[in-house]
Amino acid sequence: MRNIQKKREPTSLTSYRAQPNGVYNDLPSSVKQELRESLLREQGSICCYCTSRIKRETMRIEHWHCQSRYPNEQLDYQNMLAACPGNKGHPPGDQYCDARKGDSDLTLNPARHDIDNRLGYLGDGTIQSPATAFDGQINKVLNLNISRLKSNRREVVKAVQQTLSQKPGSRTRSQIESLISRWDSAGIDGKRKEFCSVAIFFLKKRLGRA
């Protein structure tokens, strides 16, 4: 996960919400299309939870507060995020992110809370949080430590370590800050690097020792 800065909602959603008795499940396809594109741009085409690459054709529009228990927020753009397919349709133990979360609640929202400073990573790719309740939700609600995701994060850790060791001697603060900037920026296509928050976490740790 990483902090998400919400932008202005699509005008088509604003117009639809102004209609009486409008509900999310009746959204015209054109409005949903604009929603998907807007959410993808906000997040740099990475999932709101696992930060893997997502595409317009397969992404899920996630309601942080579920529609069934929070109907007043079903058309609230601030409540919407872009999520990966998360192995939807597979056994629950193999699902993750929005597919696994379903109607469960989370204590932290990457678009409302300072997620960047409430998460940490281990060298084996484990994601964890010092906030006890949220740490439990990472595993039980979102299933973010499923082997596939841990393996992907572990590869990012290795890539960071290899980059830092390419030149003999210690990297300077400016060199590490430059690497952080590269991992923290979207490319010219607007896409962020997958699992960028993992790289940034370990680079910041290295920066603290520089």
Contacts in CASP RR format, 6 or more apart in sequence:
PFRMAT RR
TARGET T0000
AUTHOR 0000-0000-0000
METHOD contacts of the structure
MODEL  1
MRNIQKKREPTSLTSYRAQPNGVYNDLPSSVKQELRESLLREQGSICCYC
TSRIKRETMRIEHWHCQSRYPNEQLDYQNMLAACPGNKGHPPGDQYCDAR
KGDSDLTLNPARHDIDNRLGYLGDGTIQSPATAFDGQINKVLNLNISRLK
SNRREVVKAVQQTLSQKPGSRTRSQIESLISRWDSAGIDGKRKEFCSVAI
FFLKKRLGRA
1 48 0 8 1.000
1 49 0 8 1.000
1 50 0 8 1.000
1 51 0 8 1.000
1 110 0 8 1.000
1 115 0 8 1.000
1 119 0 8 1.000
1 127 0 8 1.000
1 197 0 8 1.000
2 46 0 8 1.000
2 51 0 8 1.000
2 110 0 8 1.000
2 115 0 8 1.000
2 116 0 8 1.000
2 196 0 8 1.000
2 197 0 8 1.000
2 200 0 8 1.000
3 110 0 8 1.000
3 111 0 8 1.000
3 114 0 8 1.000
3 115 0 8 1.000
3 116 0 8 1.000
4 42 0 8 1.000
4 43 0 8 1.000
4 48 0 8 1.000
4 81 0 8 1.000
4 110 0 8 1.000
4 111 0 8 1.000
5 42 0 8 1.000
5 111 0 8 1.000
6 42 0 8 1.000
6 77 0 8 1.000
6 78 0 8 1.000
6 111 0 8 1.000
7 38 0 8 1.000
7 41 0 8 1.000
7 42 0 8 1.000
9 38 0 8 1.000
9 77 0 8 1.000
10 31 0 8 1.000
10 34 0 8 1.000
10 35 0 8 1.000
10 38 0 8 1.000
10 77 0 8 1.000
12 28 0 8 1.000
12 30 0 8 1.000
12 31 0 8 1.000
12 34 0 8 1.000
13 31 0 8 1.000
13 34 0 8 1.000
13 35 0 8 1.000
13 75 0 8 1.000
13 77 0 8 1.000
16 22 0 8 1.000
16 27 0 8 1.000
16 28 0 8 1.000
16 31 0 8 1.000
16 75 0 8 1.000
17 75 0 8 1.000
22 75 0 8 1.000
23 74 0 8 1.000
23 75 0 8 1.000
24 63 0 8 1.000
24 67 0 8 1.000
24 74 0 8 1.000
24 75 0 8 1.000
25 67 0 8 1.000
27 35 0 8 1.000
32 61 0 8 1.000
33 56 0 8 1.000
35 61 0 8 1.000
35 77 0 8 1.000
35 80 0 8 1.000
36 56 0 8 1.000
36 59 0 8 1.000
36 61 0 8 1.000
36 82 0 8 1.000
37 56 0 8 1.000
39 59 0 8 1.000
39 61 0 8 1.000
39 80 0 8 1.000
39 81 0 8 1.000
39 82 0 8 1.000
40 54 0 8 1.000
40 56 0 8 1.000
40 59 0 8 1.000
40 82 0 8 1.000
41 190 0 8 1.000
42 82 0 8 1.000
43 54 0 8 1.000
43 81 0 8 1.000
43 82 0 8 1.000
43 192 0 8 1.000
44 186 0 8 1.000
44 190 0 8 1.000
44 191 0 8 1.000
44 192 0 8 1.000
45 53 0 8 1.000
45 54 0 8 1.000
45 55 0 8 1.000
45 190 0 8 1.000
45 191 0 8 1.000
45 192 0 8 1.000
46 52 0 8 1.000
46 53 0 8 1.000
46 54 0 8 1.000
46 191 0 8 1.000
46 192 0 8 1.000
46 193 0 8 1.000
46 194 0 8 1.000
46 196 0 8 1.000
47 53 0 8 1.000
47 54 0 8 1.000
47 59 0 8 1.000
47 82 0 8 1.000
47 83 0 8 1.000
47 84 0 8 1.000
47 97 0 8 1.000
48 62 0 8 1.000
48 81 0 8 1.000
48 82 0 8 1.000
48 83 0 8 1.000
48 97 0 8 1.000
48 98 0 8 1.000
48 110 0 8 1.000
48 111 0 8 1.000
49 83 0 8 1.000
49 84 0 8 1.000
49 96 0 8 1.000
49 97 0 8 1.000
49 98 0 8 1.000
49 101 0 8 1.000
49 110 0 8 1.000
49 142 0 8 1.000
49 144 0 8 1.000
50 84 0 8 1.000
50 86 0 8 1.000
50 96 0 8 1.000
50 97 0 8 1.000
50 142 0 8 1.000
50 144 0 8 1.000
50 149 0 8 1.000
50 195 0 8 1.000
51 192 0 8 1.000
51 194 0 8 1.000
51 195 0 8 1.000
51 196 0 8 1.000
51 197 0 8 1.000
51 198 0 8 1.000
52 84 0 8 1.000
52 149 0 8 1.000
52 152 0 8 1.000
52 194 0 8 1.000
52 195 0 8 1.000
53 84 0 8 1.000
53 191 0 8 1.000
53 194 0 8 1.000
54 82 0 8 1.000
54 83 0 8 1.000
54 84 0 8 1.000
58 84 0 8 1.000
58 85 0 8 1.000
59 82 0 8 1.000
59 83 0 8 1.000
59 84 0 8 1.000
59 85 0 8 1.000
60 82 0 8 1.000
60 83 0 8 1.000
60 84 0 8 1.000
60 85 0 8 1.000
60 86 0 8 1.000
60 88 0 8 1.000
60 98 0 8 1.000
60 99 0 8 1.000
61 80 0 8 1.000
61 81 0 8 1.000
61 82 0 8 1.000
61 83 0 8 1.000
62 80 0 8 1.000
62 81 0 8 1.000
62 82 0 8 1.000
62 83 0 8 1.000
62 97 0 8 1.000
62 98 0 8 1.000
62 101 0 8 1.000
63 70 0 8 1.000
63 73 0 8 1.000
63 74 0 8 1.000
63 79 0 8 1.000
63 80 0 8 1.000
64 79 0 8 1.000
64 80 0 8 1.000
64 81 0 8 1.000
64 106 0 8 1.000
64 109 0 8 1.000
64 111 0 8 1.000
65 73 0 8 1.000
65 79 0 8 1.000
65 105 0 8 1.000
66 102 0 8 1.000
66 103 0 8 1.000
66 104 0 8 1.000
66 105 0 8 1.000
67 73 0 8 1.000
67 74 0 8 1.000
68 103 0 8 1.000
69 103 0 8 1.000
70 79 0 8 1.000
73 79 0 8 1.000
78 111 0 8 1.000
78 112 0 8 1.000
81 110 0 8 1.000
81 111 0 8 1.000
83 97 0 8 1.000
83 98 0 8 1.000
83 99 0 8 1.000
84 97 0 8 1.000
84 98 0 8 1.000
85 99 0 8 1.000
86 95 0 8 1.000
86 96 0 8 1.000
86 97 0 8 1.000
86 98 0 8 1.000
86 99 0 8 1.000
86 100 0 8 1.000
87 94 0 8 1.000
87 95 0 8 1.000
87 96 0 8 1.000
87 99 0 8 1.000
88 95 0 8 1.000
88 99 0 8 1.000
89 95 0 8 1.000
89 99 0 8 1.000
92 100 0 8 1.000
93 100 0 8 1.000
93 143 0 8 1.000
93 146 0 8 1.000
94 146 0 8 1.000
95 143 0 8 1.000
96 142 0 8 1.000
96 143 0 8 1.000
96 144 0 8 1.000
96 146 0 8 1.000
96 149 0 8 1.000
97 142 0 8 1.000
97 143 0 8 1.000
97 144 0 8 1.000
100 141 0 8 1.000
100 142 0 8 1.000
100 143 0 8 1.000
101 141 0 8 1.000
101 142 0 8 1.000
104 137 0 8 1.000
104 141 0 8 1.000
106 134 0 8 1.000
106 137 0 8 1.000
106 141 0 8 1.000
106 142 0 8 1.000
107 131 0 8 1.000
107 133 0 8 1.000
107 134 0 8 1.000
107 137 0 8 1.000
108 115 0 8 1.000
108 118 0 8 1.000
108 131 0 8 1.000
108 134 0 8 1.000
109 115 0 8 1.000
116 197 0 8 1.000
116 200 0 8 1.000
118 129 0 8 1.000
118 130 0 8 1.000
118 131 0 8 1.000
118 134 0 8 1.000
119 127 0 8 1.000
119 128 0 8 1.000
119 129 0 8 1.000
119 197 0 8 1.000
119 201 0 8 1.000
120 127 0 8 1.000
120 128 0 8 1.000
120 129 0 8 1.000
120 201 0 8 1.000
121 127 0 8 1.000
121 128 0 8 1.000
121 153 0 8 1.000
121 157 0 8 1.000
121 198 0 8 1.000
121 201 0 8 1.000
121 202 0 8 1.000
122 128 0 8 1.000
123 154 0 8 1.000
123 157 0 8 1.000
123 202 0 8 1.000
124 150 0 8 1.000
124 154 0 8 1.000
125 150 0 8 1.000
125 151 0 8 1.000
125 153 0 8 1.000
125 154 0 8 1.000
125 157 0 8 1.000
125 198 0 8 1.000
126 145 0 8 1.000
126 150 0 8 1.000
126 153 0 8 1.000
127 138 0 8 1.000
127 144 0 8 1.000
127 145 0 8 1.000
127 149 0 8 1.000
127 153 0 8 1.000
128 135 0 8 1.000
128 138 0 8 1.000
129 135 0 8 1.000
129 138 0 8 1.000
138 144 0 8 1.000
138 145 0 8 1.000
139 145 0 8 1.000
152 194 0 8 1.000
152 195 0 8 1.000
153 195 0 8 1.000
153 198 0 8 1.000
156 194 0 8 1.000
156 195 0 8 1.000
156 198 0 8 1.000
156 199 0 8 1.000
157 198 0 8 1.000
157 199 0 8 1.000
157 202 0 8 1.000
159 199 0 8 1.000
160 179 0 8 1.000
160 198 0 8 1.000
160 199 0 8 1.000
160 202 0 8 1.000
160 203 0 8 1.000
161 202 0 8 1.000
163 179 0 8 1.000
164 171 0 8 1.000
164 176 0 8 1.000
164 179 0 8 1.000
164 206 0 8 1.000
170 210 0 8 1.000
171 179 0 8 1.000
171 206 0 8 1.000
171 210 0 8 1.000
172 210 0 8 1.000
173 207 0 8 1.000
173 210 0 8 1.000
176 203 0 8 1.000
176 206 0 8 1.000
176 207 0 8 1.000
176 210 0 8 1.000
177 207 0 8 1.000
179 199 0 8 1.000
179 203 0 8 1.000
180 200 0 8 1.000
180 203 0 8 1.000
180 204 0 8 1.000
180 207 0 8 1.000
183 193 0 8 1.000
183 196 0 8 1.000
183 199 0 8 1.000
183 200 0 8 1.000
183 203 0 8 1.000
184 196 0 8 1.000
184 200 0 8 1.000
185 192 0 8 1.000
186 192 0 8 1.000
193 199 0 8 1.000
END
